[in-house]
């Protein structure tokens, strides 16, 4: 999929980068492309300036991706 930032929407915001990587890997298992935003900013200007790492998906995949993550979270609670 081409990374067209106009069609990307934020699916997840987390303060810990590993949470975003786990979600990205889970979505990849369902053939959903996702993109981590602000991943390298903490090493550039420090973690105090990061409001959270964002995982974005194509707008067309948002509902499916959200359901996948919601279902997994529900199973683990």
QUIZI-V958107 format. One record per helix or strand. SS is the DSSP state (helix for helix, strand for strand). FROM is the first residue (numbers start at 1). LEN is the number of residues. If there is no record, write none. Layout:
# QUIZI-V958107
ss->[SS	SS]
from->[FROM	FROM]
len->[LEN	LEN]
This chain:
# QUIZI-V958107
ss->[helix	strand	helix	strand	helix	helix	strand	helix]
from->[5	8	17	34	41	47	53	59]
len->[3	7	12	4	5	3	6	17]
